[in-house]
Amino acid sequence: MFFQQRTSHSFLFTIIMAIVLLTSCTVIRNNPKSKPFVYSNDIIVEGIPSKDEKKRLQNELINYWDDSIRVKSISQFGVRTVIKNPPVYDSANVVRSIAFMNSYLNSQGYYNAVIHDNPPIFDTLNDQIRTAVSVNIELGKNLTIDSFAIDSSMNPDLRLIASQNMSASLFAKGKPFSKQLVSSELDRLVTLYRTQGYFRFTRDNLDVEVDTTDVSLLEIDLDPFDQARRIAEATQRRKLNPTVDVIIRQKKSADSSSFTKFYIGNIYYYPEAGDNEIADSVVNRFYQKVLTRREVTSFQNKGYIHLKPLREHTYLRRGVLYNEERFFKTVNALNQLGAWRQVDVKTSAKTDTVTVRSNETATATTYFDTAHVLDFRFLLTPAKKYSFGADFEVSRNTATISSDSGSISSKNLLGIAINTTLLNRNIWRESIQSSTAIRAGTEVSFSAKEPLQTFQTSLSQTYSIPEIIAPTYFAKRLKRLDTYKTLVNFSAGYTERRDFYRLRTVVGNWGYEWKRKNNLWIYRPLNLELYTLDTLKLLTIAFNDNPFLRTAFNTGYVISQNITYNKIYSGTRTPGVSNYIRLFGEEAGAILGRFLGISDKLYQYVKVEGEFRQRRQFIKTEFAYRIFGGIGYNYSSDPVLGQSLPFFKQFVAGGPNSMRAWPLRQLGLGSSLASDTSTTFKERYGDIQLETNLEYRFPIMVISGVKINSAVFTDIGNIWNLKNQVINPDSKISLNRFFKDLAIGMGTGLRIDFNYFLIRLDLAYKVKDPARLANNGWMSIKDFEWRNHEFENVDRNGRVVKRNNYAFQLGIGMPF
């Protein structure tokens, strides 16, 4: 229940102060009586490294306090700290912690670090003797690499391979030296050798020699004073600029089989392996259907799958040198087909006659009677062929309009949607995935005479084909990527907004999806969308109030092509940072429409979107933000279709996942008041959207395994028209009015996390509303109001329409 009357400044100040006093303290529970206990652990890093490096080291070194002296605390409400069972202070535990920290610093290349144990600080509060423990760490200069070489005694072939790929080495003159760097370089070399046929090569075959000796000390000098001087100078040089020489050697105890090159031999598939079945029993059982095509063989009884999709996603070819990257690429590709729950591989080495190839497409070059060959047996455990899924979506928008006006504005709407999906993972025995989805949703008003305000239903059918159905030139290039597939989709939908319109849609598209590392692309060269719109009485009335709405609400066709790019990656320098990028572009009408000779009722536009998200995870809290921008330009000369994007392609703002201080589709356009003063159609659609969302998330408590979290957030943005409207000029984006048009909302909320789904309750206030006439749109702390009285008017039913300054949002899952 929200305040219905004006809230006084003093009352709000009292509430805020009470919350601050409640949440900004540290609570000690079960502390030792009459004994000093550890209240805080502090690490102060000093030295040469950069600010980011110091922060990284401080965050990592916290984990190296001994358990007997580390403070274990729980954060509540983001700032309140609860310390349970603090340990009794013992100086011996500090000494042990320093040893742990010093070992960690050595592993990072800081061999000259000096750790000082600061005197403990005791503070008495009632019966508590609190002890603050801290250490100062003077890092000194890190060891740097002076030279790097491959020992001449190494196997000549291995030495040649390493020399040819020296540019990719992690070692370089002047680069900081660390044990982690050595480990990574050895891993790189092992991977390199295993891509060149050395199947049995491991890190146990390599050794690293690190030399810090100053060669000037090796010179024979009979003068003891001169020798002492040289030693002193060498010591000073090592202190000012400590360096090492790194040499990678081959271990003398290495197994000779590690230096044997292997070629790919026979490839066998067993696509009917049982759960946790022993490999030998799968291989040795009797099979009724044995099929061999192009050097690969499958063994089946039921005929679960054809051989083509298996060979299509196998990147190993008989006679080619073993390549570990291609081996793992094959395993990953078979896993991602979807038809298999598990993929296991059994390899066997032998000596056999094989036609050696320089690569998978080369012709035979020679024959070896004694070549070392690897046979591969892929044991494939089928996944459950059919699966059925259903999910439930709920969102709520509170009363921007607290009146029964009879319009479809989001006055107090509860949105409910049910999605059901039937998945077939292996149709036609080609590992083609078929997905049938049915969606039904409604928007219900709690204040209207007729509660059901919106009804929407749709049916879609998607086929995911694990091959590229395209001209050979394009297919060959896409098949070089990690994964690829052809996508075919058909869908039909029906939407009815009570007394406003009925929209029918039929959509079909053909496209391709491919992935390279963490870069995902989806390109649809052909996308057809057919729309029919029935205009009902209230939308006709709205056309009279705002004639520009006719340019967005009309019947037409979309013949387009579009491309989407997605990338998820972690921060390279700062741990706990994850990033997400999405780019989208669509072109409609100009190319395919004219090629097909269609011009009547054809939408012609270009639309692009860009989105960036970042999450920064700390020990117990998280900061996340999102930046979104989108623009659509209609270049048609049609007097009706050429003024703006169709409304089903335009941008909207507000709701539980956008500008949360505004209900869905209730923000914008710009600083225009046309929709705010209208008594019929209050929804807003724009050709441009800019939005930024910032959110600080923190835990509160855990109740019976259910996590109760919270967040404080800020949303900044708006939507605009791209083209000027004579009757509504404030809806067009303009640099002169840009900051005036920006809307700002702030709020907080609860997130009830059940692990398998999350319920989100957000309350947001309009800090800056472009439609607010007073104070240039900004809220007034002195004259704080929950309700905006500037737009009170009487609707067509004679009821007073009021506009709130807040919105309450109910959602499922995180907003971004």
N, C-alpha and C positions, 0 to 999 in steps of 0.2 A: 504494500500500500504506500503510495507516494503522498507527499504533502499536497493538499489541495488549496492551501492559502499561502500567502506570501511569507517567506521565512525570514526572520530578522537576522541582521548581521551578527549580533551578539550571540544568538542561539547557535548559529553555524560555527562561530569562533570557539564556543564552548565544546561542541562536538569534536572539532578538529584537534583541540588541545588535549581532550580526553584520549583520543586515539593515539596521539603522539606520545603521551605519557605512558600509555599502556604498552605500546609496541617498541619503544626505544630504550629498553633496559635489558640488562643481562641477569638471568636467573640462575642461581647455583642450587643444585639438588644433590642430596646425599654426600655432602662434603665431609672430609675427616674432621673430627672434633679436636680442637686444641692442637692441631698440627698444621704446619704450612703445606698448602697444596698448590699445584700448578694451575694458574688462572689464565695464562696466555703464553703462546710460543711465537717469538718474533725472530725473523732472519733478515739481517741487513747486508745486502751484497754491495760491495764497493770494488771499483777497479775500472778497467778499460772498456769492457764490452758495451754494445749499444743498449739503448733503453729497452728494446724488445728482448734482447738476450738476457738482460738483468731480470726482467719480469718473468721470462721463461724459467730461469734458474731458481728464482724465489718460489714459484709455483711448484716446481719439481722437488726442491729441497724440503718443502714442508712434509713430504712423505717419508723423509729420512730421520725424523725425530723418533727416538726409541719409543715403543708402545708404552713403556712405563713412565713416560714423561709427556706424552702427547695429549693435548686437550681435545676431547671429543665433544663437539657441540652440535646443536640442532638449531637451524634458523627458522623462526616463525614470523609471519607477516612481513618478511623481507628484511626487517631490521631488528626484531627481537631475537635474542640468543639465549638458548637454554643449555647449560653445561651440567651433564649428569655424571656422577661418580668421578670427580676429578682426582687424579693421582697424587699421592703424597710426594712432596719434593725431596729428591735425593740427588746430590751433586754427581754421584757416580753415573747416574743415568745420562747426565749431560755429556760426560766424557765418552760414553758409548755412542751417543748421537753424533758427536763430532767425528768419530771414526767412520760412521756410516756415510756422513756427508762428504768426508774427504775421499772415500772410495768412489762415490758417485762423481765428484768433480774430476777425479783422475780419469774416469771412463769418458768424460767429456773433453779431455785434453788439457785440463787445468792442473798441471803437475806442480805448479809453484804457489798454489793457493795457501793462505795462512788463515786459520780459523781461530778467533779469539772468543773465549767464554766470558761474557760480561757478568759482573756481580749480580746476583738475583735481587730483585726489588720486592720488598715485603710491604703489604698494605693490610691493615686490620680493619674489618668491618663487622661489628657485633662479635659473634663467636668465630668468624672466618678469618683465617690468616692466608691471604691471597699472595701468590708468588708469581711474578712476571719473569719468565726465563727468555733470554735472548742471546744470540751469537752474532758477531760481526765477521764477515768473510771478505778478506782482501784477496781478490782473484789473482792478481799479478798477470803477467803476459802468458797467453796461450802458446803452446808449442806449435810451430809452423813447419811445413814440409820444405826442405831445401832441395831435395832431389828424389826421384823415383825411378826404379829400373826393374826389369825382369832379368833374373839371374841367367847367366850364359849356360849353366849346366842343365837348364830345363829342357824337356823334350823339344826337339827342333820345330815340330809341327805346332805344338802349343805355343811356343815362343813366337812363331811367325803370326799366329792368329792374334795373340795379345798385342803385338807390335802394330798390326794392321788396324787395330781398333783402339789404339792408344788415345785418340782424341776423345773417346767416351769415358776415359778413366776418371774416377772421382778424386784421384791424387793429382795435385798440381802444385808447382812451386809457389810458396807464399800462402798456401791454404792452411787453415787451422787443422792440427792433427788431433785425432781422438780414436779411441778403441772402436767406437761405433762406425767411424769412417773406414777403418780397416775391415771390419766385419762386412760392411756394405760393398766394399771393393772386391772382397773375396767372393761374395755372392754374385756380383756382376760377372766375374771371370768364369765361375762355375756355370752360370747360365749361358754365357757365350760359348763355352766349350760344348755344352750339351745341345746347343743348336747346330753344332758342326759335326754331329755324329758320335760324340763321346758319351754314350748312354750311361756308362758306369762311373763317370768322373764325379767326385764329391769334394767338399772342402777339406776333407782329411788328407787329400793329396797335395795340399799347398801349405806353405809356411811363410811367415812374414818376419823379416829381420829389420829391427829399428836400431839405428846407430846414432848416438848423440856425441860420439868422440870428436874432439877437436884435433884435426890432423896435424896441426902445428906442434902438438905435444909429442908426436911420434918422432920428430927430428932429434938426432943424437946431439946432445949438448953437455960438455963436461963441466961447464960453469954452473955450480949449484944455485948461485944467485940469479943468473939469467933464466934457469929452469923455473925457479920460484916465481920470477916475474911473469914468465909465460903462463904458468898455472893461474896466477892472480888475474891476468888479462883474460884468459879463457873463461874463468868463473864469472867475471864481469860481463863478458859478451853473452854468455848463456843466460845471465839474469836479464840483460837488456833486450836480447833478441834470441830466445831459445829456439833452436831448429833441430830437425831430425832428417836423416837419410833413410828412405824406405826401400827395401829390396824384397821382391817376392820370389821365393824359391820353391822348387819341387822337393817334397819330402823323399828321403832315400828309402824309407820304409813303405812307400806307396805300392799298391798292388799293380802288377804289370797289366792286368786286364782293364784297368782304368784308362789306359792309353790306346785302347782298341776302338777303331771306328766301326759303327754298325749301320747297316742299310735296312730299309723297310722291306719286310718279307710279305707273308700272307696276312690278310685281314679277314677276320671272321666275326659275324654278328650272331648273338643268341638273344633274340628279342622277347623270349618268353621265360626269362629267369624268374624264379620265385623269390619271395622275401627272405633275406638272410640265408639264401641257399649257398652251400659250399660250391666254389668255382669248379672243382673237379667233377662233381656230380652233374653240373649243368653241361659241361663240355662232353662228358662221356655217355650221356643218355642217348637213347635211340630217337632219331628224328625222321618223320615221314616226308617232310618237304625240305629238300636241300637245293638251294638255288645259287648259281654262280654267274655273275655278270661283271665283266671288266675287272678281273683280278680280286673281286670281293665275293664272299660267300655268306649266305644266311642259313641258319638251321632253325626250322619251325615245325610245329605240329598242327596248330590251329590256323596258321596263316594270319597272324595278328597285323602284319604290316608288309607293304611292298618294299622291295630293295632300293628303289629310287631315292626316297627321302633320306635313307641312311647313307648311301654313297654321296648324295648331294652335300651332306654336312660332315663328310670325312675329309680331312686335309692331309692325309698320309697316302703316299703313292708308292707302289712296289718299285724297288730299285733306287729310290732316292735316299740320300743320307738322312739318318734320324735327326729330327729337329724337335726339341722339347716344346718350343712355342707352338708349333703346329699340332703337337700331341695334345696339349692343354686346350688349344682352340677347338679341336675336335670334340673333346670331352664336354666342354662348355656348350658347344653348338648342339650336341645330342641331348644334353640336359634341358636346353631351352626350347626344344621342339614341343614340349608339353605332353607328349605321349608317354614319357617315362618318369617314373617316380624316383628311380635311382639308376646311375650308370657306373658300373665297375669295369676295370680293365685288368686282364691277365696277360703278361708278356712272357715270351719264352725265346731264349737265344739259341742259335744253332749255326752250323756252317752249311751253306747251300749254294747252288748255282743260281745266280741272279743277274738280270740284265741291268747294268748300272746306268743311271741317268744323272745328268748334271742338275736337272730340276724336274718338276712333275710334268712338264710339257715337252721336254727334250726327247729326241729320238735316241735309240740305243747307241752307246759308244763302244762298249767292249763287254766281254763276258769274264766273270771270275768264278773259278771252280771252288775257291776256298774263302769266299766272302763271308764275313760275319753278319748274320741276318737276325732281325727281330720280328717274330710273329705276334700279332695283336688279336686278342679275343675280347670283344666288347660284350659284357653281360648286362643286358637291359631289362630292368624290372618294370613292367607296364604300370602306369598310373591308372586309377579308377577312371573308366571311360567317360562316365557322366558325373556331373556335379551340379548341384542346385544351390543358389545363394539368394539371400534376400536381405535388404537393409532398409532401415527406417530413418527418414529425415524429418527433423522438426525445426522450425524457426518461428520466432514471434516478433512482431513489431508493435510497439505500444502507440498510444494515441497521439499522433500529431494533430489529428482532428478529433476532438472529444465531443462528437455530435453524431446523430443519426441523419446524415445528409443524403443518404441514398446513392452517393457516388462510390466509385471503386477505389478511392484513395486509400492508402494504407493507414487507416485510422487506428484500428486495434485488431490486427490480423494475425491469425495463427495458421502457419503453413505446414501442411502434413503431406509427405510423399512416401510412397512405397516403391522400391525397385526390386525386381526379381530377375534372375539371370539363370538360364540353363546353358551349360557348357558341355559340348561334345569334343573330346580331345583328339579324336582320331577317326574322322569320317573318311569313307572311301579307302581306308587302309593306307592313306597317304600322309598321316600325321597332320592333316589340316584341322584346325580348330574352328568350330562353329559356335558362335555365341548368340543366343536369342534373349533379348532383354525386353521386359514390359515395365513401363513406369506409369503410375497413376498418382496424381497429386491434387490437392485442393487448398484454397485459402478461405478461411472461415472468419467472419466478423462477429465480434461479441456485442456489437451495439446496433447492427442493422436489423431491420424487420425480417429480411431474408438472409439468414446467416451465411449461406453458401455464396461466396462472391466470385470465386474462380474455380474452374475445373479443367484439368489437363491430363491427357493420356497419350502414350506413344508406344510404338512397337518398332524394334530395330533388329536387324539380322546382320551379323558380321562374320566374314570368313577370313581367317588368317592362314595364308598359304606359305609354307616354308621354302619358297623359291621365288626367283625373280621372273615374272612373266612379262617380258619386254624384249625389244630387239637385242640381238646378240651383243652389239657394241656396248650397250648400257649394262646388260646383265653381267658380262664378264667383269666389269669394273666394280659393280656393287658386290659381287661375290668375293672380292678380295677383303671385304670388311669382316668384322667380328661376327655379326649376326645380320640377317636380312630376311625380309618376308614381303609378300604381296597382300594388300588389304582390300577387301571388297565389302561395301556396306550399303544396305538399303534400310530406310526407315520411313515411318508415317506417323503423323501426330495430329492431335485435335486439341485446341484450346478455346475455352469460352469464358469471357469476362462478362458477368451478368449485366445485361442491358447496354453493353458497349460494343462488343464485336465477337465474331466466331472466326477463328483462324484454322485453316487446314493446310497441312504441309506434307509434301512427299520429297524425300531426299535420297539421292544415290551417288556414290562416288567410288573411284578406283584409285588406289595409291600404293606407295611403297614405304616401308619402314626399314631403316638400317642403323646400325650402331658401330661406332669405332671408339674403343675404350669407354669413356664416360660421356661421349657425345652421341645423342640420339636425334635422328632426323626422321620426319614424316613428310612425304611429298605426295600430294594428290593432284595429278595433272588433269583430272576430269572430275568435276563436282557439279551436279545438277540439283537444283532446288526449285520446286514448284509451290507457289503459295496462292491460296484463294482466301479472300477476306470478305465477310459479311458485316456491314456497318449497321449497328443497332441504334436505337433512338437517342440514348444519352451521348454517344459519340458524335452523332449528327448535331446535337445541341452544342457540344464542345467545339465542333468545327466553326460554328457561328461566333463563339467567343474568341477562338484562336485559329484563324484560317490556315496558318502554317502547318497545323497538324495534318492537313490533307496531303501534304507532300511526303509524310512518313507513313501514314496509314493508307496503303493502296495495294492493289493486286499486281504482281509481276513475277518474273522468273530470274533466277540466278544461274548463270553458266560460268563457272569460275575454276581457277586453279589456286591452290594454297600450299604453303610450306610452313612447318613448325620445327623449331630447334630447341632442344632441352639439354641442359648440362647440370649435373650435381657434382660438386667437388669440395674437398676439404681445404682449409687454410694451410699454406705451405710453411709459414713461419710460426703462427700461433695455434697451438693445439686447442681442440674443442670448438673450432669454427667450421661451420658447414655453409656452403653457398649453393644457390639455385638460380639458374638463368633460363628464361623462356623468351623466345622470339617468334613472332608469327607474322606472316604476310599473305595477303589474298588479293588477287586481281580478278575482276568480274566483267564480262561483256566484251571487252575490246578484242581479244584474241579468239577464243573459242566461239563466242556468240556470233561474230562476223564470219568466222570460218564456216559455221553451220548455217549461215544465212538467216539468222533470227534477229529481228530488230524490234518487233512489236512487244511492248510491255517487258523489255529487257533492262534490268538494272546494270548500270555501268559505273564501277567505282574501284578505288584502290584503298585497302585498309591494312594498317600495320599496328602491331602491338609489341611492347617490350616490358619485361618484368624481371626484377632482381630481388632475391630474398637472402637474408643472412641470419644465422643463429649463432650467438656466442654463448657457449656454455661455461659457467663458472662452477665452483665446487658444489654449490647448492642452488644457485639461481641461474637465470638465463635472460639474455637480452636479444630480442629479435626485431628485425625491421624489414619492410617491403617497400619497393619503389615501383610504380606502374605508370606507364604512359601509352596512350593509344590515339590514333587519328584515322579518320576515314574521309576520303574525298570523292564526291560524286561528280564525274565529268560528263554526264549525259546532258544533251541539249533539250531533252524532253521537258515541257513546261511543268509536268506533274512529277515524273520520276527523277528529274534532274536537280532537285533542290537540296536534297539531303539523303543520307543513307536510309534504307527502309528501317522501320522501327525495330524489327527483329535482328538487325545488324548493328544498331546503335549502342552506345555505352550508357549504363545506368550506375547510380551511386546510392549508397545507403544500405541498410540491412545489417544482418549479423556478421557479414564477412567483408564489409567495405567501410563507409563512413558511418560508424555505429551510433552517432548522436542523431542520425536521421533515419527514419524508416525506409524500407526498400523503395527505390525509385522516387524518393521525395526530396532530393537535393538538386539544386540548379534551376535553370541553366544560368551560369554566371551569377550576376546579381539581379537578374530579371525577377519581377514580382508577378508576372502573368499567371503562373501556376499557383502562387500563394494566395492570390486574391480571387481565383476562380472558385465557383461553387459546384462545378461539375467534374471536369477531368483534371486531376492534380498530378498525374504522373509525368516524369520528365525523361526525355531521351536526347542524347547529344552525339555530335560527330567527333568530339575530342574529350578525352579524360586524362587528368593528371592526378595522381594520388600517392601519398606517402603514409605509411603506418609504422609506428614505433611502439614497442611493447616490452615492459620489464616484468618477467615472470618469477614467482617465488613460491615456495611451499608454505603451508600453514600448519597442517596436522595430518595424521593418518588415523582413520577410524575403521576398525575391523578390516584392515587391508585396503580400504578405499582411500585414495590420496585426495586431500582437499587442498587445492592450490589456488593462487590468486594472481592478479596482474594489474598493473597500472598502464594505461595506454594513451596515445595521442594519434588522431587521424587528421590528415591535412590534404585537401584536394577539392575538386569540383568537376563538373562537365560543362561543355560549351557547344555552341554551334560554330561551324567553320565559315558559313556564308552569312552575310548580313540579312537581317529581317527588318524591313522598314517599320513594321508594327511592334517589333520587340527587339530594339537595337542592343539592349543590355545582355542579351543571350549570346552574342558573338564574342569570341575570345579577342582580347585587345591587350597589348603590352601596357598601355596607359592605365588600364583598369585591372590589371592582373592581380595585384596584391589585395585590392578591394574585393575581388571575386573569390579569393581563397576562403574556404570554410575550414574551421578548426574545431574538433571535438576532443574532449578528454573524459576519461572515465576509469572505472575499475570493475572488477567482477570476480566471480568464483568459477573454478574449473573442477568438477567432480570427476575424477579419473578412476574408472572401473577396469583399467588395463585394456580390455577389449573394446571399449568405446568411452567417449568423454562427453559429458554434458557441460555446456558453457552458459553462464548467466552474466551478462554485461549490462552495466548502467553507465550511460555516457551523457555528457552535458555539452550543449553548443556554446563553446567559449567564444567563437567568432562565427556569426551567421551572416552571409552576404545579403540575405533578405531582411535582416534586422535593421530598422531605420535609425534607431537611436545609437549614439556613441560609435558611429562608423562601423557598426556590426559587432563590436566587442561587448561581452557581458560586463555588467557593472557589479563589483563586489559590494559597493555601498547599497545599491538598490537591487539586490539579488532577487530574481524571480524564477520560479519553476515554470511559469506560463507566460507566453508572449501575447500581450493584449493589443498589439498593433494591428493584427489582422482579424480581429473579431468582426464577423459580419453575419448576415442572416442568409441561410441557404434557401433553395427553392421550396422547401417544406416549412419554412418559417422558423427554423431552429437556429440558435446561436452557434456559430462555428468558432472554435478556439484552437490555438496553436501552441503546443508545448515547446519548452526549451530543452527537454530531455527525451531520451528514448531508452526503453528497456528491451534488450535483445536476448532471445533464447536460441541457442544453436547447438549442433552436434559436431564435435571435433574442433580443432584449433582454427582460428580465422586465416592463418597463413603459416 
